[in-house]
């Protein structure tokens, strides 16, 4: 579920962005995979665990966003700290509702 959502969300960002096409899709899909794996290993019904999962996924995403262009071009793209902080804050605020929706979806199906 997380991989699929991440892939399509990243694909929509790739279509509108000026980065490498597919980079956002790859990073979001892998972040969704990591979040899904952590969800099974951690008591994901607790909000603190959900926030920790969001922080780990964000750290992975921004590391990949800096390292992959460095491996391709040899230059790290500039990313402002404001972008990192706001993105992390947004992810932490949304993570609880996303986990609730996924739990509901799994009980329905």
Secondary structure, 3 states (H helix, E strand, C coil): CHHHHHHHHHHHHHHHCCCCCCHHHHHHHHHHHHHHHHHHHCCCCCHHHHHHHHHHHHHHHHHHHHHHHHHHHCCCCCCCHHHHHHHHHHHHHHHHHHHHHHHHHHHHC
